[in-house]
Amino acid sequence: MAFVLSADRDRQVDEIIARYPERRAALIPVLWLCQRQNGWISEDVIGWVANRLELSTAQVQGVVTFYTMFHQHPVAKNVVWVCRTLSCDLRGAKVIQEHLEDRFGCHAGGTSQDGKFTLLKAECLAACGQAPMVQINDDYFENLDLEQLDRIIDEHAAKEAR
Amino acid sequence: MTENIEKLLTTRYGLADSWTLEVAEKHGAYKTARRALVAMQPDKIREEVKKSNIRGRGGAGFPTGMKWGFLAPKDDEEVYLVINADESEPGTFKDRTIMDLDPHRLIEGILITCWAIGAHKCWIYVRGELQFSIDRLDAALAEARKAGYVGDRPFGMAYPIEIFTHSGAGAYICGEETGLLNSLEGKRGEPRLKPPFPANKGAFGMPTIVNNVETIASVPDIIELGGEKWSGLGRLPRDGGLRLYGISGHVKTPGVYEAPVGITMRELIDVYGGGMLNDRPLKAVIPGGSSTPVLRPDRLVDAPKEDHPLHEWHGKSEIDVPMGVDTYRALGTMLGTCCAIVMDDSVNMVEVTRNLMRFYKHESCGQCTPCREGSGWLVDVLDTLCTEPSPTDPRGKIKSEQDVELLVDIANNMMGNTICAFAEGTAMPLLGLVQKFRDEFIEAARGGVPESTRHDDTTRSLVGSPS
């Protein structure tokens, strides 16, 4: 099915374009709007964005592949990023990752057996003083222990079920 | 001990709802911006910033007043201000606190700076992961617009200033200012060849000043106190003021603290960081973000000559030298972002190196061959070093002490051969780690890294999973 941005979000595109002297500058913000609606950046999304911003699909594709937060494949409703850079690793990020892998039944890079969570490894998320931490969708969860982590995952799993 | 130290940037952090206009304004926000825009000439503001001796807080430590002085717009050119809020250097988490807890301080700094440099438009480039900070900034901007501080007539003056947030999407390299500008323009965040520098040809081809969040958030205090007085709050010459320090890793109270320029690393760890976690001995500290070469507490300053900039600290530990842009350069490291990563004696330094090099491999933008290939090659060699020797594992089989020299060789060939400083940021910490902990690298070359200190996760099978 061809991708079309909702009317509400499409109005935001015009507001975004007006913030910059060049139309192309709206590309990353508009890709964000699309990913929020579609979950990931599919070929259809790329085509739609290129058309809307008067760019070539190659220009859009080049940007999508440069930035790690744009998903180039479908992901679960909840995307869990585990920071594994030094400050977090010193404070037990490995244990956090392994716990999630065991709970989800997938390695980092995969999606949980119940399909609710995609688990990804992240490079430094600027929360070094609150290590270890994970990012789930837009939110940071910091100073974690395994008990808290399980509670947070439970909450997200329940939210998704509704 | 910290009670006597004056606070400026963090004075509003502890207030309930400190991020709202009502609370911020009740505690002094926008007072200085109003005075600056209504009653001060731009050149007077620039003069005060120059006198303040503020060194850029993003990591490079370039004097902000001098940077502003490079602007020379032609008649048909518009000047832009871009705020670098792409905080991504491992170990660094200070700018976030300003955006989350006192966004109005940043906006006030932007207003004054726009007036001082002749800009009418400002974009705040925030790393994409920090959605919470972006939301806080957007809410604060909406309040400031409604109050008439941002918009067509800030404080009633006929000097329109528009400020927008702009979200990144996950790329460390966008903290490099020209990579950031490309990203802002909707392109891949690949750094540009310089010259031209952004002050001549920056965002959208126009003269642009790119400054760090903390730098601009300090501007209201500089104007309020006067450059000279603000500079005097620091303990070092030509490097002024108070600044944010971060501390993470093996300390009791990791976090962000405000203190004068020129405290020592020992003070940062013992006084602000609360001392070592579980009272274990300090083994090493990466002083200001992962790109800054490591310090060892048992390494002494060697500066017997009287004209050496560190002569005063000759024979003292590296961690007793005041933290300043120039002092740390003389020490062979860098002050960077002033956010330290502290490590106790349980840590294996080869494994630390591997962790950091994985970061750089992941984040190299790939434009320049020495950086793209070099960062990956370093990880390959480190993977080999960390693996135990084994007759069946091809990685473990072939390693030797020459691999340590190979690391040094790769790093040396990355430096100076690329468009931006990312390659130096990768090679310098590696060279520092190998130089200061060579015995551990040699040991790894002989026998690998003990399982208990290894942090790789590639071969693990999952508990209770069919795979």
Chai-1 contact restraints between the chains, C-beta under 6 A:
chainA,res_idxA,chainB,res_idxB,connection_type,confidence,min_distance_angstrom,max_distance_angstrom,comment,restraint_id
A,R19,B,F164,contact,1.0,0.0,6.0,A-B,restraint_1
A,P21,B,F204,contact,1.0,0.0,6.0,A-B,restraint_2
A,E22,B,F204,contact,1.0,0.0,6.0,A-B,restraint_3
A,R24,B,G186,contact,1.0,0.0,6.0,A-B,restraint_4
A,A25,B,E185,contact,1.0,0.0,6.0,A-B,restraint_5
A,A25,B,G186,contact,1.0,0.0,6.0,A-B,restraint_6
A,L27,B,G186,contact,1.0,0.0,6.0,A-B,restraint_7
A,I28,B,A169,contact,1.0,0.0,6.0,A-B,restraint_8
A,G62,B,R188,contact,1.0,0.0,6.0,A-B,restraint_9
A,V63,B,R188,contact,1.0,0.0,6.0,A-B,restraint_10
A,F66,B,R188,contact,1.0,0.0,6.0,A-B,restraint_11
A,Y67,B,A169,contact,1.0,0.0,6.0,A-B,restraint_12
A,Y67,B,G170,contact,1.0,0.0,6.0,A-B,restraint_13
A,Y67,B,A171,contact,1.0,0.0,6.0,A-B,restraint_14
A,T68,B,G170,contact,1.0,0.0,6.0,A-B,restraint_15
A,M69,B,G128,contact,1.0,0.0,6.0,A-B,restraint_16
A,M69,B,A169,contact,1.0,0.0,6.0,A-B,restraint_17
A,M69,B,G170,contact,1.0,0.0,6.0,A-B,restraint_18
A,F70,B,A169,contact,1.0,0.0,6.0,A-B,restraint_19
A,T85,B,P90,contact,1.0,0.0,6.0,A-B,restraint_20
A,T85,B,F359,contact,1.0,0.0,6.0,A-B,restraint_21
A,L86,B,P90,contact,1.0,0.0,6.0,A-B,restraint_22
A,L86,B,I341,contact,1.0,0.0,6.0,A-B,restraint_23
A,L86,B,N355,contact,1.0,0.0,6.0,A-B,restraint_24
A,L86,B,L356,contact,1.0,0.0,6.0,A-B,restraint_25
A,S87,B,G91,contact,1.0,0.0,6.0,A-B,restraint_26
A,S87,B,S248,contact,1.0,0.0,6.0,A-B,restraint_27
A,S87,B,G249,contact,1.0,0.0,6.0,A-B,restraint_28
A,S87,B,I341,contact,1.0,0.0,6.0,A-B,restraint_29
A,D89,B,N355,contact,1.0,0.0,6.0,A-B,restraint_30
A,D89,B,H455,contact,1.0,0.0,6.0,A-B,restraint_31
A,L90,B,G249,contact,1.0,0.0,6.0,A-B,restraint_32
A,K94,B,H455,contact,1.0,0.0,6.0,A-B,restraint_33
A,E101,B,L462,contact,1.0,0.0,6.0,A-B,restraint_34
A,D102,B,L462,contact,1.0,0.0,6.0,A-B,restraint_35
A,D102,B,V463,contact,1.0,0.0,6.0,A-B,restraint_36
A,G105,B,S465,contact,1.0,0.0,6.0,A-B,restraint_37
A,E123,B,F359,contact,1.0,0.0,6.0,A-B,restraint_38
A,E123,B,H362,contact,1.0,0.0,6.0,A-B,restraint_39
A,C124,B,P90,contact,1.0,0.0,6.0,A-B,restraint_40
A,L125,B,E129,contact,1.0,0.0,6.0,A-B,restraint_41
A,A126,B,E87,contact,1.0,0.0,6.0,A-B,restraint_42
A,A126,B,F93,contact,1.0,0.0,6.0,A-B,restraint_43
A,A126,B,R96,contact,1.0,0.0,6.0,A-B,restraint_44
A,A127,B,F93,contact,1.0,0.0,6.0,A-B,restraint_45
A,C128,B,G91,contact,1.0,0.0,6.0,A-B,restraint_46
A,C128,B,F93,contact,1.0,0.0,6.0,A-B,restraint_47
A,C128,B,S248,contact,1.0,0.0,6.0,A-B,restraint_48
A,G129,B,F93,contact,1.0,0.0,6.0,A-B,restraint_49
A,G129,B,S248,contact,1.0,0.0,6.0,A-B,restraint_50
A,G129,B,P254,contact,1.0,0.0,6.0,A-B,restraint_51
A,G129,B,G255,contact,1.0,0.0,6.0,A-B,restraint_52
A,D138,B,Q131,contact,1.0,0.0,6.0,A-B,restraint_53
